[in-house]
Amino acid sequence: MSEEKKSENNQWKKVLFAKKKHGALQMTKEELLACECFSKDYMSFLNIAKTEREACTKVESLLQEHNFIPFTPGMALKVGDKIYQNNRGKSIIAAIIGTAPITEGVRLCAAHIDSPRLDLKQNPLYEDNELALFKTHYYGGIKKYQWTAIPLSLHGVIIKADGTKVTVNIGEAEADPVFCVTDLLPHLALEQMKRSSSDIIRGEELNLLVGSMPFKKDEESESVKLNLLHILYEKYDITESDFVSAELEAVPAFPVKEIGFDRSMIGGYGHDDRVCAYPALRALLDSNTPQHTAVVILTDKEETGSDGNTGLCSSYLKYFIEDLADCFGEKGRHVLHASQCLSADVNAAFDPTFPDVMERNNCAYLNHGVCVTKFTGARGKSGTSDASAEFVGTIRQLLDTENVVWQTGELGKVDGGGGGTVAAYIANLDVDTIDVGVPVLCMHAPFEVVSKIDVYMTYRAFFVFMAS
């Protein structure tokens, strides 16, 4: 082929081919520096917000620092006002009133702040052969074997018989003890290893090891259990019956860390979905008065189907919008119809060690920017809202105009499995909705991996969307 023909081919390729390249090659030095700074802030947030309650508490604190005030239905609102509503300490909505009439809709970013974990059962404590253990019930989709033989911390609340709330956080401070789920040594695991991979560790085998010392020199049965209860009584003034009204969660005790010689990635627990929740929050906090009212909702229960009064299958988002519209003498359904939403949730990143589950032309890659997912669901798009071409076009134009590095992706091959987000629940309220978020390696594992560039570009996407 002549040099002239090659040159013409290259020119047409530049015009006609979709452009795919590493995000760092599309960013300035200033953007890369901003990316590093943002990543440090995010890592700090992730370290102290390991449960939905802790995330909600930290978010409320940050909102108050930025002059957001609690929202009361019927209150007088004006352009620039900053409001929030805390839903039972486990989900939260915040908004900045924009310059446009509320009937032109809101710009909504919706993420979830719950993550897979081990929940304690209501009667968790027992003693077996002089070891004290907690029975657990896993929360969300996990590979159960990944939760054995790693340090775990205990977080949550206990409501005592008199109604007093006790907050628990054990295993995060340097001097704290940690807990673990035991596993068999390879030498004796011949029968265990014959089980199917999903059954190597069974749900009832996810028992948390919490103690082994007897109460003083007492030789009575369950003396180890008695000693543990005595420790808890002295520290928290609780008895065994108080566990029945407790929410205690076992989560990985290790801190968030940078990954790689180049420190380009972040490893830690809870990226799904706090890696989208924190950028959405920061985008709101960093916003000036937007054109359209900007709303961020950080919700609970997504990992178990979004049911319950703190999940998005409930009506608390709908009621918030109705109450907001009522402050301006308008109807909530008219506001919802005119609104746009980015369902801020993660997607699976391509893993070259396990390439067969992905279709390479339609999957997300680390460092290629925020991932826009037109539809989720499983197999025949079951459980998805499937954003319209018009709304995809709107988001595409916005990201391109604002120089946000972005890509598209699906959650695996067509018949490979799939998954869902909160997008369908918001779209069902008559809102234009699409999934936008960070690609993740090792999703739902105790230690997930993301790219710093993708996290920063997700923040940029949310920021320009709420400013639009």
C-alpha positions as CSV (number, residue, x, y, z in Angstrom):
1,M,0.0,0.0,0.0
2,S,1.3,3.4,-1.0
3,E,2.2,6.0,1.7
4,E,-0.5,8.3,0.2
5,K,-3.2,5.5,0.6
6,K,-2.0,4.8,4.2
7,S,-2.3,8.5,5.0
8,E,-5.8,8.6,3.6
9,N,-6.8,5.5,5.5
10,N,-5.5,7.0,8.8
11,Q,-7.4,10.2,8.2
12,W,-10.6,8.3,7.7
13,K,-10.0,6.2,10.7
14,K,-9.6,9.3,12.9
15,V,-13.0,10.5,11.6
16,L,-15.0,7.3,11.6
17,F,-13.6,4.9,14.2
18,A,-14.6,5.1,17.9
19,K,-11.7,6.4,19.9
20,K,-10.5,4.1,22.8
21,K,-7.4,5.0,24.7
22,H,-6.0,5.2,28.2
23,G,-7.5,8.1,30.2
24,A,-4.1,9.4,31.2
25,L,-3.3,10.1,27.6
26,Q,-6.4,12.4,27.4
27,M,-5.7,14.3,30.6
28,T,-3.5,17.3,31.3
29,K,-0.9,17.4,34.1
30,E,-3.3,19.6,36.1
31,E,-6.1,17.1,35.7
32,L,-3.8,14.2,36.8
33,L,-2.8,16.2,39.9
34,A,-6.5,17.0,40.7
35,C,-7.1,13.2,40.3
36,E,-4.5,12.4,42.9
37,C,-5.9,14.9,45.4
38,F,-9.5,13.7,44.9
39,S,-8.4,10.1,45.3
40,K,-6.8,10.8,48.7
41,D,-10.1,12.4,49.9
42,Y,-12.0,9.4,48.7
43,M,-9.7,7.0,50.4
44,S,-10.2,8.8,53.7
45,F,-13.9,8.7,53.3
46,L,-13.9,5.0,52.5
47,N,-11.8,4.2,55.6
48,I,-14.4,5.8,58.0
49,A,-17.6,4.9,56.2
50,K,-17.7,1.1,56.1
51,T,-21.4,0.7,56.7
52,E,-24.5,2.6,55.5
53,R,-25.0,4.1,58.9
54,E,-21.4,5.4,59.1
55,A,-21.6,6.7,55.5
56,C,-24.8,8.5,56.3
57,T,-23.4,10.0,59.5
58,K,-20.3,11.3,57.6
59,V,-22.3,12.6,54.7
60,E,-24.6,14.5,57.1
61,S,-21.6,16.0,58.8
62,L,-20.1,17.2,55.5
63,L,-23.5,18.6,54.4
64,Q,-23.7,20.6,57.6
65,E,-20.1,21.9,57.1
66,H,-21.3,23.2,53.7
67,N,-24.3,25.0,55.1
68,F,-27.0,22.5,54.2
69,I,-30.0,22.5,56.6
70,P,-32.6,19.9,57.3
71,F,-35.6,20.0,54.9
72,T,-39.1,20.5,56.4
73,P,-42.1,20.1,54.1
74,G,-43.7,23.5,53.5
75,M,-40.6,25.5,54.3
76,A,-40.0,28.6,52.2
77,L,-37.2,28.0,49.6
78,K,-35.4,30.2,47.2
79,V,-32.6,29.9,44.6
80,G,-29.3,28.7,46.2
81,D,-30.9,27.2,49.3
82,K,-29.2,24.0,50.4
83,I,-31.3,21.3,52.1
84,Y,-31.1,17.7,53.1
85,Q,-33.2,14.9,54.6
86,N,-31.9,12.0,56.7
87,N,-34.0,8.9,56.3
88,R,-33.6,6.9,59.5
89,G,-29.9,7.2,59.7
90,K,-29.3,4.8,56.7
91,S,-30.0,6.9,53.6
92,I,-29.9,10.6,52.8
93,I,-31.1,13.1,50.2
94,A,-29.5,16.5,49.6
95,A,-30.4,19.3,47.2
96,I,-29.4,22.8,46.0
97,I,-32.3,24.9,44.6
98,G,-31.5,26.0,41.1
99,T,-32.3,29.1,39.1
100,A,-34.7,27.3,36.7
101,P,-38.4,26.8,37.7
102,I,-38.8,23.5,39.6
103,T,-41.2,22.4,36.9
104,E,-38.2,22.1,34.5
105,G,-37.2,19.1,36.6
106,V,-34.2,18.2,38.8
107,R,-30.8,16.8,38.0
108,L,-30.6,13.7,40.2
109,C,-27.6,11.5,41.0
110,A,-28.5,8.3,42.9
111,A,-26.0,6.0,44.5
112,H,-26.2,3.4,47.3
113,I,-24.1,3.3,50.5
114,D,-24.7,-0.3,51.5
115,S,-22.2,-3.1,50.6
116,P,-22.0,-6.9,50.9
117,R,-21.1,-8.0,54.4
118,L,-21.8,-10.5,57.3
119,D,-24.7,-9.5,59.5
120,L,-25.0,-10.9,63.0
121,K,-28.2,-13.0,63.6
122,Q,-30.5,-11.8,66.3
123,N,-29.3,-14.6,68.7
124,P,-25.7,-14.7,67.6
125,L,-23.6,-15.8,70.5
126,Y,-22.8,-19.4,71.4
127,E,-20.0,-21.4,72.8
128,D,-18.6,-24.7,71.3
129,N,-15.7,-26.6,72.7
130,E,-14.5,-23.6,74.7
131,L,-14.6,-21.2,71.7
132,A,-17.1,-18.3,71.6
133,L,-18.6,-17.5,68.2
134,F,-21.2,-15.3,66.5
135,K,-23.6,-16.7,64.0
136,T,-24.0,-14.5,60.9
137,H,-26.2,-14.2,57.9
138,Y,-24.5,-12.8,54.8
139,Y,-25.9,-9.7,53.2
140,G,-25.8,-9.3,49.4
141,G,-24.2,-11.4,46.8
142,I,-20.8,-12.8,47.9
143,K,-18.4,-15.6,47.3
144,K,-18.6,-17.0,50.8
145,Y,-15.1,-18.5,50.7
146,Q,-13.6,-15.0,50.3
147,W,-14.8,-14.1,53.8
148,T,-12.8,-16.7,55.7
149,A,-9.3,-16.2,57.3
150,I,-9.3,-12.4,56.9
151,P,-9.5,-9.8,59.7
152,L,-13.0,-8.5,60.3
153,S,-14.2,-5.6,62.4
154,L,-17.6,-5.2,64.0
155,H,-19.8,-2.1,63.3
156,G,-23.3,-1.1,64.1
157,V,-25.8,-0.2,66.8
158,I,-27.5,-2.0,69.8
159,I,-30.8,-0.8,71.1
160,K,-31.0,-1.7,74.8
161,A,-34.2,-2.7,76.6
162,D,-34.6,0.9,77.9
163,G,-34.3,2.3,74.3
164,T,-30.8,3.6,74.7
165,K,-28.7,3.3,71.5
166,V,-25.1,2.0,71.8
167,T,-22.8,2.5,68.8
168,V,-20.3,-0.2,68.2
169,N,-17.0,0.1,66.2
170,I,-14.4,-2.6,67.1
171,G,-11.5,-3.6,64.9
172,E,-10.6,-0.3,63.1
173,A,-8.2,1.3,65.7
174,E,-4.7,0.1,65.9
175,A,-5.1,-1.2,69.4
176,D,-8.5,-2.9,68.7
177,P,-8.9,-6.7,68.5
178,V,-10.3,-8.1,65.3
179,F,-12.4,-11.1,64.5
180,C,-12.4,-13.8,61.8
181,V,-14.2,-16.7,60.1
182,T,-12.1,-19.8,60.3
183,D,-11.4,-22.2,57.5
184,L,-10.0,-25.7,57.2
185,L,-6.3,-26.4,56.7
186,P,-5.5,-27.9,53.2
187,H,-4.2,-31.1,54.8
188,L,-7.7,-31.9,56.2
189,A,-9.9,-30.3,53.6
190,L,-10.2,-33.3,51.2
191,E,-13.9,-33.6,51.6
192,Q,-14.5,-29.9,51.7
193,M,-12.7,-29.4,48.4
194,K,-15.1,-31.9,46.8
195,R,-18.0,-29.5,47.3
196,S,-19.0,-27.1,44.5
197,S,-17.3,-23.7,44.5
198,S,-20.4,-22.0,45.8
199,D,-20.6,-24.5,48.6
200,I,-17.0,-24.7,49.8
201,I,-18.0,-22.5,52.6
202,R,-21.7,-22.7,53.5
203,G,-23.8,-19.9,55.0
204,E,-24.1,-21.6,58.4
205,E,-20.3,-22.0,58.4
206,L,-19.7,-18.2,58.4
207,N,-19.2,-18.1,62.1
208,L,-17.3,-15.3,63.6
209,L,-14.6,-16.3,66.2
210,V,-14.9,-13.8,69.1
211,G,-13.3,-15.3,72.2
212,S,-11.7,-18.3,74.0
213,M,-11.0,-17.3,77.6
214,P,-13.2,-18.7,80.4
215,F,-14.9,-16.5,83.1
216,K,-12.3,-16.4,85.9
217,K,-11.7,-20.0,87.1
218,D,-15.3,-21.1,86.7
219,E,-15.6,-24.6,85.3
220,E,-19.2,-24.4,84.5
221,S,-20.4,-25.0,80.9
222,E,-20.4,-22.0,78.6
223,S,-17.9,-20.2,80.8
224,V,-16.2,-18.7,77.7
225,K,-19.6,-17.3,76.6
226,L,-20.1,-15.9,80.1
227,N,-16.7,-14.2,80.0
228,L,-17.5,-12.6,76.7
229,L,-20.9,-11.4,77.9
230,H,-19.2,-10.0,81.0
231,I,-16.8,-8.0,78.8
232,L,-19.6,-6.6,76.7
233,Y,-21.6,-5.7,79.9
234,E,-18.7,-3.8,81.3
235,K,-17.9,-2.0,78.0
236,Y,-21.4,-1.4,76.7
237,D,-23.8,-2.2,79.6
238,I,-25.6,-4.8,77.5
239,T,-26.9,-8.3,78.1
240,E,-27.4,-11.2,75.7
241,S,-31.1,-10.3,75.2
242,D,-30.0,-6.9,73.7
243,F,-28.7,-8.6,70.6
244,V,-32.3,-9.1,69.5
245,S,-32.6,-5.4,68.8
246,A,-29.2,-4.8,67.3
247,E,-27.8,-4.3,63.8
248,L,-24.2,-5.4,63.9
249,E,-22.2,-5.9,60.7
250,A,-18.8,-7.7,60.2
251,V,-16.7,-6.0,57.5
252,P,-13.1,-6.2,56.5
253,A,-10.8,-4.6,59.1
254,F,-8.0,-3.6,56.7
255,P,-7.6,-0.1,55.5
256,V,-7.8,1.2,51.9
257,K,-4.5,1.1,50.0
258,E,-3.0,2.3,46.8
259,I,-2.3,-0.5,44.3
260,G,0.6,-1.0,41.9
261,F,4.2,0.4,41.7
262,D,2.6,3.4,39.9
263,R,0.0,3.8,42.7
264,S,-2.6,4.1,39.9
265,M,-5.3,2.1,41.6
266,I,-7.2,1.9,44.9
267,G,-7.9,-1.3,46.7
268,G,-10.4,-1.6,49.6
269,Y,-13.7,-2.7,50.9
270,G,-17.0,-1.0,49.8
271,H,-16.1,0.5,46.4
272,D,-19.5,-0.9,45.4
273,D,-21.0,1.6,45.6
274,R,-19.3,4.3,47.8
275,V,-17.0,4.8,44.9
276,C,-20.0,6.5,43.2
277,A,-21.6,7.8,46.3
278,Y,-18.6,10.0,47.3
279,P,-18.1,11.5,43.9
280,A,-21.8,12.3,43.7
281,L,-21.7,14.0,47.1
282,R,-18.6,15.9,46.3
283,A,-20.0,17.1,43.0
284,L,-23.0,18.6,44.9
285,L,-20.8,20.1,47.7
286,D,-18.5,21.7,45.1
287,S,-21.4,23.1,43.0
288,N,-22.3,26.7,42.9
289,T,-26.0,27.6,42.4
290,P,-27.0,25.3,39.5
291,Q,-29.4,26.0,36.7
292,H,-31.7,23.1,37.5
293,T,-32.2,22.0,41.1
294,A,-29.5,19.5,41.9
295,V,-30.4,16.4,44.0
296,V,-28.2,13.6,45.4
297,I,-29.7,10.5,47.0
298,L,-27.5,8.1,48.8
299,T,-29.7,5.0,49.5
300,D,-29.6,1.8,51.4
301,K,-30.6,-1.9,50.7
302,E,-29.5,-1.9,47.0
303,E,-27.5,-5.1,47.5
304,T,-30.6,-7.0,48.7
305,G,-33.1,-5.6,46.1
306,S,-33.7,-2.1,47.4
307,D,-36.7,-3.2,49.4
308,G,-37.5,-1.6,52.8
309,N,-38.2,2.0,53.9
310,T,-34.6,3.0,53.4
311,G,-34.3,1.4,49.9
312,L,-35.4,2.9,46.6
313,C,-38.3,0.6,46.1
314,S,-40.0,2.6,48.9
315,S,-41.5,6.0,48.3
316,Y,-39.2,8.2,50.2
317,L,-37.6,9.7,47.1
318,K,-41.0,10.3,45.5
319,Y,-42.3,11.9,48.7
320,F,-39.3,14.2,48.9
321,I,-39.8,15.4,45.3
322,E,-43.5,15.9,46.0
323,D,-42.8,17.9,49.2
324,L,-40.1,19.9,47.3
325,A,-42.5,20.7,44.5
326,D,-45.2,21.7,47.0
327,C,-42.9,24.3,48.4
328,F,-43.2,26.1,45.0
329,G,-46.9,25.4,44.6
330,E,-46.2,22.7,41.9
331,K,-47.0,19.0,41.6
332,G,-44.4,16.4,42.2
333,R,-45.3,14.3,39.2
334,H,-44.7,17.2,36.8
335,V,-41.2,17.7,38.4
336,L,-40.4,14.0,38.0
337,H,-41.5,13.9,34.4
338,A,-39.1,16.7,33.5
339,S,-36.2,15.3,35.6
340,Q,-33.1,13.5,34.6
341,C,-31.1,11.0,36.6
342,L,-27.7,9.4,36.6
343,S,-28.0,6.1,38.4
344,A,-24.6,6.2,40.0
345,D,-23.5,2.6,40.3
346,V,-20.5,0.5,39.3
347,N,-19.9,-1.8,36.4
348,A,-17.6,-4.7,36.0
349,A,-14.1,-3.9,34.7
350,F,-12.4,-6.3,32.1
351,D,-10.1,-8.7,33.9
352,P,-7.4,-10.2,31.5
353,T,-7.1,-13.2,33.9
354,F,-10.8,-14.0,33.3
355,P,-11.5,-12.7,29.8
356,D,-14.2,-15.2,28.8
357,V,-17.1,-13.6,30.7
358,M,-16.7,-10.4,28.8
359,E,-17.5,-9.3,25.3
360,R,-14.5,-7.1,24.6
361,N,-16.1,-4.6,22.4
362,N,-18.8,-3.9,24.9
363,C,-17.2,-3.9,28.4
364,A,-15.5,-1.4,30.6
365,Y,-11.8,-1.1,31.1
366,L,-9.8,0.3,34.0
367,N,-8.4,3.8,33.3
368,H,-10.7,4.5,30.3
369,G,-12.9,6.8,32.3
370,V,-16.4,6.8,33.8
371,C,-18.6,4.0,32.4
372,V,-22.0,4.8,30.8
373,T,-24.3,1.8,30.8
374,K,-27.4,2.1,28.6
375,F,-29.0,-1.0,30.2
376,T,-28.3,-3.5,32.9
377,G,-30.4,-6.6,33.8
378,A,-29.8,-10.2,33.0
379,R,-30.0,-12.1,29.7
380,G,-33.0,-10.6,27.9
381,K,-32.5,-7.3,29.7
382,S,-34.6,-8.5,32.6
383,G,-34.9,-5.9,35.3
384,T,-33.5,-2.9,33.4
385,S,-34.9,0.4,32.4
386,D,-32.9,0.6,29.2
387,A,-32.3,4.4,28.6
388,S,-33.6,5.9,25.4
389,A,-31.3,6.8,22.5
390,E,-32.3,10.4,23.0
391,F,-31.2,10.5,26.7
392,V,-28.0,8.6,25.9
393,G,-27.3,11.2,23.2
394,T,-27.9,14.0,25.8
395,I,-25.4,12.5,28.2
396,R,-22.9,11.7,25.5
397,Q,-23.0,15.3,24.2
398,L,-22.6,16.7,27.7
399,L,-19.6,14.5,28.6
400,D,-17.9,15.3,25.3
401,T,-18.5,19.0,25.5
402,E,-17.0,19.1,29.1
403,N,-14.0,16.9,28.2
404,V,-14.9,14.1,30.6
405,V,-13.1,10.9,29.8
406,W,-15.8,8.2,29.4
407,Q,-16.6,4.8,28.0
408,T,-19.5,2.4,27.6
409,G,-19.9,-1.1,29.0
410,E,-22.2,-4.0,29.7
411,L,-22.1,-6.3,32.8
412,G,-20.7,-9.4,31.0
413,K,-21.8,-11.4,28.1
414,V,-25.5,-11.6,27.1
415,D,-26.1,-15.0,28.7
416,G,-23.3,-14.7,31.3
417,G,-25.3,-13.5,34.2
418,G,-25.7,-9.8,34.6
419,G,-27.0,-7.6,37.5
420,G,-29.1,-4.6,38.3
421,T,-29.0,-1.2,39.9
422,V,-31.5,1.3,41.2
423,A,-32.0,2.8,37.8
424,A,-35.3,0.9,37.1
425,Y,-36.9,2.1,40.3
426,I,-36.2,5.8,39.5
427,A,-37.2,5.4,35.8
428,N,-40.4,3.9,37.0
429,L,-41.2,7.3,38.5
430,D,-41.2,8.7,35.0
431,V,-37.7,10.0,35.1
432,D,-35.1,9.8,32.3
433,T,-32.5,7.6,33.8
434,I,-29.2,6.0,32.8
435,D,-26.4,4.2,34.7
436,V,-23.1,6.0,35.0
437,G,-20.3,4.9,37.3
438,V,-16.9,3.4,38.0
439,P,-15.6,0.1,36.6
440,V,-14.5,-2.3,39.4
441,L,-12.3,-5.4,39.5
442,C,-13.1,-8.1,42.2
443,M,-16.6,-6.6,42.6
444,H,-18.3,-7.8,45.9
445,A,-15.1,-9.2,47.3
446,P,-13.8,-8.0,50.6
447,F,-11.0,-6.1,48.6
448,E,-12.2,-4.4,45.4
449,V,-10.1,-2.5,42.9
450,V,-10.7,0.7,41.0
451,S,-8.7,3.2,39.0
452,K,-8.0,6.6,40.3
453,I,-8.7,8.1,36.9
454,D,-12.1,6.4,36.6
455,V,-13.0,7.7,40.1
456,Y,-12.1,11.3,39.3
457,M,-13.8,11.2,35.9
458,T,-17.0,9.9,37.6
459,Y,-16.8,13.0,39.9
460,R,-16.4,15.2,36.8
461,A,-19.3,13.6,35.1
462,F,-21.6,14.1,38.1
463,F,-20.4,17.7,38.5
464,V,-21.1,18.8,34.9
465,F,-24.4,16.9,34.9
466,M,-25.7,18.8,38.0
467,A,-24.4,22.0,36.6
468,S,-26.3,21.5,33.3
